[in-house]
Amino acid sequence: MRIARTARFKKAWKELSEDEKELARKAITNLTKDMRYPALRVKKMQGVKGIWEARASRSLRITFQIVGDLIILRNIGQHDETLGRP
């Protein structure tokens, strides 16, 4: 699958630590290869249509949409903060 990033995702990415970025890179790689990769725990978000969430770590979340063969990365950051603004 292909990847696209929203402006919000790009801005949030800049605020991550280097360790968080490394975890996120691994998660995004796994996401493009197999969305069912167990560590990602991918699931549809409640209350918002067409937006999914994945884990990069215990506290780091990625929100995204799927359009055909394109994964649009919407936001990334700490659990509550990111899921509150998918």
N, CA, C and O atoms as a GROMACS GRO file, in nm:
protein
  344
    1MET      N    1   0.084  -0.119   0.000
    1MET     CA    2   0.000   0.000   0.000
    1MET      C    3   0.088   0.125   0.000
    1MET      O    4   0.202   0.124   0.046
    2ARG      N    5   0.032   0.230  -0.052
    2ARG     CA    6   0.102   0.358  -0.056
    2ARG      C    7   0.065   0.439   0.068
    2ARG      O    8  -0.036   0.413   0.134
    3ILE      N    9   0.149   0.538   0.099
    3ILE     CA   10   0.129   0.623   0.218
    3ILE      C   11   0.121   0.770   0.176
    3ILE      O   12   0.195   0.815   0.089
    4ALA      N   13   0.029   0.842   0.239
    4ALA     CA   14   0.022   0.988   0.226
    4ALA      C   15   0.013   1.042   0.368
    4ALA      O   16  -0.036   0.974   0.458
    5ARG      N   17   0.059   1.165   0.388
    5ARG     CA   18   0.058   1.227   0.520
    5ARG      C   19  -0.016   1.361   0.514
    5ARG      O   20   0.007   1.441   0.424
    6THR      N   21  -0.103   1.383   0.611
    6THR     CA   22  -0.172   1.512   0.618
    6THR      C   23  -0.078   1.615   0.681
    6THR      O   24   0.024   1.580   0.739
    7ALA      N   25  -0.115   1.741   0.668
    7ALA     CA   26  -0.036   1.848   0.730
    7ALA      C   27  -0.033   1.830   0.882
    7ALA      O   28   0.070   1.854   0.945
    8ARG      N   29  -0.144   1.787   0.940
    8ARG     CA   30  -0.149   1.764   1.085
    8ARG      C   31  -0.049   1.655   1.125
    8ARG      O   32   0.022   1.669   1.225
    9PHE      N   33  -0.044   1.546   1.047
    9PHE     CA   34   0.049   1.439   1.077
    9PHE      C   35   0.193   1.490   1.070
    9PHE      O   36   0.274   1.460   1.158
   10LYS      N   37   0.225   1.565   0.966
   10LYS     CA   38   0.362   1.617   0.950
   10LYS      C   39   0.401   1.707   1.067
   10LYS      O   40   0.514   1.700   1.115
   11LYS      N   41   0.308   1.789   1.112
   11LYS     CA   42   0.336   1.878   1.225
   11LYS      C   43   0.357   1.797   1.353
   11LYS      O   44   0.450   1.824   1.429
   12ALA      N   45   0.271   1.698   1.376
   12ALA     CA   46   0.282   1.615   1.496
   12ALA      C   47   0.411   1.533   1.494
   12ALA      O   48   0.472   1.509   1.598
   13TRP      N   49   0.453   1.488   1.374
   13TRP     CA   50   0.575   1.410   1.360
   13TRP      C   51   0.696   1.488   1.411
   13TRP      O   52   0.784   1.432   1.476
   14LYS      N   53   0.700   1.616   1.381
   14LYS     CA   54   0.813   1.701   1.422
   14LYS      C   55   0.825   1.711   1.574
   14LYS      O   56   0.934   1.736   1.626
   15GLU      N   57   0.715   1.690   1.644
   15GLU     CA   58   0.715   1.702   1.791
   15GLU      C   59   0.755   1.572   1.861
   15GLU      O   60   0.772   1.571   1.983
   16LEU      N   61   0.770   1.463   1.785
   16LEU     CA   62   0.807   1.336   1.845
   16LEU      C   63   0.955   1.330   1.878
   16LEU      O   64   1.036   1.396   1.812
   17SER      N   65   0.990   1.252   1.979
   17SER     CA   66   1.131   1.228   2.010
   17SER      C   67   1.188   1.132   1.905
   17SER      O   68   1.113   1.070   1.829
   18GLU      N   69   1.318   1.120   1.899
   18GLU     CA   70   1.380   1.027   1.804
   18GLU      C   71   1.339   0.884   1.831
   18GLU      O   72   1.318   0.806   1.738
   19ASP      N   73   1.327   0.846   1.959
   19ASP     CA   74   1.283   0.711   1.993
   19ASP      C   75   1.140   0.686   1.944
   19ASP      O   76   1.110   0.580   1.890
   20GLU      N   77   1.052   0.784   1.962
   20GLU     CA   78   0.914   0.772   1.916
   20GLU      C   79   0.909   0.762   1.764
   20GLU      O   80   0.830   0.685   1.709
   21LYS      N   81   0.992   0.839   1.696
   21LYS     CA   82   0.995   0.832   1.550
   21LYS      C   83   1.038   0.695   1.502
   21LYS      O   84   0.984   0.643   1.404
   22GLU      N   85   1.134   0.636   1.569
   22GLU     CA   86   1.180   0.501   1.531
   22GLU      C   87   1.067   0.399   1.549
   22GLU      O   88   1.045   0.315   1.463
   23LEU      N   89   0.996   0.406   1.662
   23LEU     CA   90   0.883   0.317   1.685
   23LEU      C   91   0.774   0.339   1.579
   23LEU      O   92   0.715   0.243   1.530
   24ALA      N   93   0.749   0.465   1.546
   24ALA     CA   94   0.648   0.498   1.446
   24ALA      C   95   0.687   0.447   1.308
   24ALA      O   96   0.602   0.396   1.234
   25ARG      N   97   0.814   0.459   1.272
   25ARG     CA   98   0.860   0.409   1.142
   25ARG      C   99   0.834   0.258   1.131
   25ARG      O  100   0.786   0.211   1.027
   26LYS      N  101   0.864   0.185   1.236
   26LYS     CA  102   0.841   0.040   1.236
   26LYS      C  103   0.691   0.010   1.222
   26LYS      O  104   0.651  -0.078   1.146
   27ALA      N  105   0.610   0.084   1.297
   27ALA     CA  106   0.465   0.062   1.292
   27ALA      C  107   0.410   0.093   1.153
   27ALA      O  108   0.326   0.018   1.102
   28ILE      N  109   0.455   0.201   1.092
   28ILE     CA  110   0.407   0.239   0.959
   28ILE      C  111   0.450   0.135   0.855
   28ILE      O  112   0.373   0.100   0.766
   29THR      N  113   0.572   0.086   0.868
   29THR     CA  114   0.619  -0.020   0.778
   29THR      C  115   0.532  -0.143   0.791
   29THR      O  116   0.490  -0.201   0.691
   30ASN      N  117   0.504  -0.184   0.914
   30ASN     CA  118   0.418  -0.300   0.937
   30ASN      C  119   0.277  -0.275   0.886
   30ASN      O  120   0.213  -0.366   0.833
   31LEU      N  121   0.228  -0.154   0.902
   31LEU     CA  122   0.094  -0.118   0.857
   31LEU      C  123   0.082  -0.133   0.705
   31LEU      O  124  -0.020  -0.182   0.656
   32THR      N  125   0.184  -0.092   0.633
   32THR     CA  126   0.178  -0.102   0.486
   32THR      C  127   0.189  -0.246   0.438
   32THR      O  128   0.138  -0.280   0.332
   33LYS      N  129   0.256  -0.330   0.516
   33LYS     CA  130   0.273  -0.471   0.477
   33LYS      C  131   0.155  -0.557   0.518
   33LYS      O  132   0.110  -0.642   0.440
   34ASP      N  133   0.104  -0.536   0.639
   34ASP     CA  134  -0.004  -0.620   0.691
   34ASP      C  135  -0.076  -0.547   0.804
   34ASP      O  136  -0.025  -0.539   0.916
   35MET      N  137  -0.194  -0.494   0.775
   35MET     CA  138  -0.269  -0.420   0.876
   35MET      C  139  -0.308  -0.508   0.996
   35MET      O  140  -0.339  -0.456   1.103
   36ARG      N  141  -0.305  -0.639   0.978
   36ARG     CA  142  -0.341  -0.730   1.087
   36ARG      C  143  -0.221  -0.769   1.172
   36ARG      O  144  -0.232  -0.857   1.257
   37TYR      N  145  -0.108  -0.704   1.150
   37TYR     CA  146   0.011  -0.734   1.230
   37TYR      C  147  -0.028  -0.715   1.378
   37TYR      O  148  -0.072  -0.607   1.416
   38PRO      N  149  -0.012  -0.819   1.460
   38PRO     CA  150  -0.067  -0.817   1.598
   38PRO      C  151  -0.026  -0.699   1.685
   38PRO      O  152  -0.111  -0.647   1.758
   39ALA      N  153   0.097  -0.655   1.680
   39ALA     CA  154   0.142  -0.546   1.768
   39ALA      C  155   0.073  -0.414   1.737
   39ALA      O  156   0.065  -0.327   1.823
   40LEU      N  157   0.023  -0.397   1.615
   40LEU     CA  158  -0.043  -0.272   1.578
   40LEU      C  159  -0.180  -0.256   1.643
   40LEU      O  160  -0.223  -0.144   1.671
   41ARG      N  161  -0.246  -0.366   1.666
   41ARG     CA  162  -0.382  -0.364   1.722
   41ARG      C  163  -0.473  -0.265   1.649
   41ARG      O  164  -0.539  -0.182   1.712
   42VAL      N  165  -0.473  -0.274   1.518
   42VAL     CA  166  -0.553  -0.184   1.434
   42VAL      C  167  -0.701  -0.206   1.462
   42VAL      O  168  -0.748  -0.320   1.472
   43LYS      N  169  -0.774  -0.094   1.474
   43LYS     CA  170  -0.919  -0.102   1.490
   43LYS      C  171  -0.982   0.027   1.442
   43LYS      O  172  -0.919   0.132   1.439
   44LYS      N  173  -1.110   0.016   1.404
   44LYS     CA  174  -1.185   0.135   1.366
   44LYS      C  175  -1.210   0.219   1.489
   44LYS      O  176  -1.234   0.167   1.598
   45MET      N  177  -1.204   0.350   1.472
   45MET     CA  178  -1.230   0.440   1.585
   45MET      C  179  -1.380   0.453   1.607
   45MET      O  180  -1.458   0.455   1.512
   46GLN      N  181  -1.419   0.461   1.731
   46GLN     CA  182  -1.559   0.480   1.767
   46GLN      C  183  -1.598   0.626   1.745
   46GLN      O  184  -1.523   0.716   1.781
   47GLY      N  185  -1.715   0.649   1.689
   47GLY     CA  186  -1.770   0.782   1.678
   47GLY      C  187  -1.720   0.865   1.561
   47GLY      O  188  -1.765   0.979   1.543
   48VAL      N  189  -1.629   0.813   1.480
   48VAL     CA  190  -1.584   0.884   1.360
   48VAL      C  191  -1.581   0.784   1.245
   48VAL      O  192  -1.520   0.678   1.254
   49LYS      N  193  -1.645   0.820   1.138
   49LYS     CA  194  -1.660   0.728   1.026
   49LYS      C  195  -1.533   0.723   0.941
   49LYS      O  196  -1.478   0.826   0.902
   50GLY      N  197  -1.487   0.603   0.913
   50GLY     CA  198  -1.377   0.583   0.820
   50GLY      C  199  -1.238   0.611   0.872
   50GLY      O  200  -1.143   0.615   0.793
   51ILE      N  201  -1.223   0.631   1.003
   51ILE     CA  202  -1.090   0.658   1.060
   51ILE      C  203  -1.051   0.540   1.149
   51ILE      O  204  -1.131   0.490   1.228
   52TRP      N  205  -0.929   0.498   1.134
   52TRP     CA  206  -0.873   0.384   1.206
   52TRP      C  207  -0.762   0.432   1.299
   52TRP      O  208  -0.709   0.542   1.284
   53GLU      N  209  -0.728   0.346   1.395
   53GLU     CA  210  -0.615   0.376   1.483
   53GLU      C  211  -0.523   0.254   1.490
   53GLU      O  212  -0.567   0.140   1.474
   54ALA      N  213  -0.395   0.281   1.513
   54ALA     CA  214  -0.296   0.175   1.529
   54ALA      C  215  -0.200   0.216   1.640
   54ALA      O  216  -0.182   0.335   1.668
   55ARG      N  217  -0.140   0.116   1.704
   55ARG     CA  218  -0.042   0.140   1.810
   55ARG      C  219   0.099   0.142   1.752
   55ARG      O  220   0.135   0.056   1.671
   56ALA      N  221   0.177   0.238   1.793
   56ALA     CA  222   0.320   0.236   1.763
   56ALA      C  223   0.396   0.192   1.889
   56ALA      O  224   0.506   0.139   1.881
   57SER      N  225   0.334   0.215   2.005
   57SER     CA  226   0.387   0.171   2.134
   57SER      C  227   0.270   0.168   2.233
   57SER      O  228   0.155   0.185   2.194
   58ARG      N  229   0.301   0.145   2.359
   58ARG     CA  230   0.193   0.143   2.459
   58ARG      C  231   0.117   0.274   2.463
   58ARG      O  232  -0.004   0.274   2.485
   59SER      N  233   0.184   0.385   2.442
   59SER     CA  234   0.118   0.515   2.454
   59SER      C  235   0.110   0.593   2.323
   59SER      O  236   0.038   0.693   2.316
   60LEU      N  237   0.182   0.553   2.222
   60LEU     CA  238   0.188   0.627   2.096
   60LEU      C  239   0.088   0.569   1.995
   60LEU      O  240   0.090   0.450   1.965
   61ARG      N  241  -0.001   0.656   1.943
   61ARG     CA  242  -0.104   0.613   1.850
   61ARG      C  243  -0.092   0.686   1.716
   61ARG      O  244  -0.044   0.799   1.708
   62ILE      N  245  -0.136   0.617   1.613
   62ILE     CA  246  -0.141   0.672   1.478
   62ILE      C  247  -0.285   0.660   1.431
   62ILE      O  248  -0.346   0.554   1.445
   63THR      N  249  -0.341   0.768   1.376
   63THR     CA  250  -0.473   0.760   1.316
   63THR      C  251  -0.457   0.770   1.165
   63THR      O  252  -0.368   0.838   1.115
   64PHE      N  253  -0.546   0.700   1.093
   64PHE     CA  254  -0.534   0.697   0.948
   64PHE      C  255  -0.667   0.663   0.882
   64PHE      O  256  -0.760   0.615   0.946
   65GLN      N  257  -0.672   0.688   0.752
   65GLN     CA  258  -0.784   0.650   0.667
   65GLN      C  259  -0.731   0.561   0.557
   65GLN      O  260  -0.613   0.566   0.524
   66ILE      N  261  -0.819   0.481   0.501
   66ILE     CA  262  -0.783   0.397   0.388
   66ILE      C  263  -0.870   0.436   0.269
   66ILE      O  264  -0.993   0.435   0.278
   67VAL      N  265  -0.805   0.472   0.159
   67VAL     CA  266  -0.875   0.506   0.037
   67VAL      C  267  -0.812   0.423  -0.075
   67VAL      O  268  -0.704   0.456  -0.123
   68GLY      N  269  -0.880   0.318  -0.115
   68GLY     CA  270  -0.824   0.227  -0.215
   68GLY      C  271  -0.698   0.162  -0.161
   68GLY      O  272  -0.700   0.096  -0.057
   69ASP      N  273  -0.587   0.181  -0.234
   69ASP     CA  274  -0.459   0.124  -0.188
   69ASP      C  275  -0.372   0.230  -0.120
   69ASP      O  276  -0.251   0.214  -0.110
   70LEU      N  277  -0.436   0.338  -0.073
   70LEU     CA  278  -0.366   0.449  -0.009
   70LEU      C  279  -0.401   0.456   0.139
   70LEU      O  280  -0.518   0.458   0.176
   71ILE      N  281  -0.299   0.461   0.224
   71ILE     CA  282  -0.318   0.486   0.367
   71ILE      C  283  -0.283   0.632   0.391
   71ILE      O  284  -0.170   0.674   0.367
   72ILE      N  285  -0.381   0.708   0.439
   72ILE     CA  286  -0.360   0.849   0.468
   72ILE      C  287  -0.337   0.864   0.618
   72ILE      O  288  -0.429   0.848   0.698
   73LEU      N  289  -0.213   0.894   0.656
   73LEU     CA  290  -0.178   0.914   0.796
   73LEU      C  291  -0.231   1.050   0.841
   73LEU      O  292  -0.194   1.152   0.784
   74ARG      N  293  -0.318   1.052   0.942
   74ARG     CA  294  -0.386   1.174   0.984
   74ARG      C  295  -0.323   1.241   1.104
   74ARG      O  296  -0.310   1.364   1.108
   75ASN      N  297  -0.284   1.160   1.205
   75ASN     CA  298  -0.230   1.219   1.328
   75ASN      C  299  -0.143   1.114   1.398
   75ASN      O  300  -0.158   0.994   1.376
   76ILE      N  301  -0.054   1.162   1.482
   76ILE     CA  302   0.031   1.073   1.560
   76ILE      C  303   0.066   1.144   1.690
   76ILE      O  304   0.088   1.265   1.693
   77GLY      N  305   0.071   1.067   1.798
   77GLY     CA  306   0.108   1.125   1.927
   77GLY      C  307   0.060   1.039   2.042
   77GLY      O  308   0.025   0.922   2.023
   78GLN      N  309   0.058   1.097   2.160
   78GLN     CA  310   0.016   1.027   2.280
   78GLN      C  311  -0.131   0.987   2.270
   78GLN      O  312  -0.210   1.056   2.207
   79HIS      N  313  -0.166   0.876   2.331
   79HIS     CA  314  -0.297   0.812   2.318
   79HIS      C  315  -0.414   0.909   2.325
   79HIS      O  316  -0.482   0.929   2.224
   80ASP      N  317  -0.441   0.969   2.439
   80ASP     CA  318  -0.560   1.051   2.457
   80ASP      C  319  -0.561   1.174   2.365
   80ASP      O  320  -0.663   1.207   2.305
   81GLU      N  321  -0.448   1.238   2.356
   81GLU     CA  322  -0.436   1.358   2.274
   81GLU      C  323  -0.463   1.329   2.125
   81GLU      O  324  -0.535   1.403   2.059
   82THR      N  325  -0.406   1.221   2.076
   82THR     CA  326  -0.421   1.186   1.935
   82THR      C  327  -0.560   1.135   1.903
   82THR      O  328  -0.619   1.174   1.802
   83LEU      N  329  -0.614   1.049   1.987
   83LEU     CA  330  -0.746   0.995   1.960
   83LEU      C  331  -0.854   1.099   1.980
   83LEU      O  332  -0.964   1.083   1.927
   84GLY      N  333  -0.828   1.205   2.053
   84GLY     CA  334  -0.921   1.315   2.068
   84GLY      C  335  -0.928   1.405   1.945
   84GLY      O  336  -1.024   1.479   1.926
   85ARG      N  337  -0.823   1.398   1.862
   85ARG     CA  338  -0.817   1.478   1.738
   85ARG      C  339  -0.768   1.389   1.623
   85ARG      O  340  -0.657   1.406   1.572
   86PRO      N  341  -0.852   1.294   1.584
   86PRO     CA  342  -0.807   1.196   1.482
   86PRO      C  343  -0.779   1.261   1.349
   86PRO      O  344  -0.740   1.194   1.254
   0.00000   0.00000   0.00000
